[in-house]
Amino acid sequence: MHRTIMLTAVLAASACGGSGTPRADTPATFADSARTAPRATALVRDLTGAEIGTIRLSELDGRISLEGSLRGLAAGQHGLHLHAAGRCEPPFKSAGTHWNPADRTHGTENPDGPHLGDLPNIDVAGDGTATINYATTGGTLAELLDFDGAAVVVHAGPDDMRTDPAGNSGDRVACGVVMR
């Protein structure tokens, strides 16, 4: 039994590069980082106040990732942005402008952009559901959740990824305050 325990310890150490520390390419390293990364959540509601989904935010490698799912939206593409204020009173103008700490121009296709709050369009299926799995180009949750908080906002139409201030993405149709 002692040899089995010793062999297990040796194999575990060698799998980690011999130093007892997991290699950078092992799933355990990512999982460990994800467990200790700062996290937040946004409960997203439509204009009537109905809950339409949850988006989880986590910070990893100098970016903020957003993951979750939404339902009850019109089929097609919709702009999705992080907004600078943590308020979601319909029609969601209370969420303020896009999160833009570097004072850039809107759009990932704009040479003077993007805002850190600019995200890819979401594709809503015919049944009204969408899966969110995006990341910002930079930033931390501490920066995002400053004195007045932040919100995740879904727009009525697609973002053209160029036009300031919001990519011609139309009215705000859903919003979720980001909470730690």
PyMOL commands that set and color helices and strands:
alter all, ss='L'
color gray80, all
select helices_A, chain A and resi 2-15+27-36+93-95+141-144
alter helices_A, ss='H'
color red, helices_A
select strands_A, chain A and resi 39-46+51-60+63-70+76-78+80-83+122-124+130-135+151-155+172-179
alter strands_A, ss='S'
color yellow, strands_A
deselect
rebuild
show_as cartoon
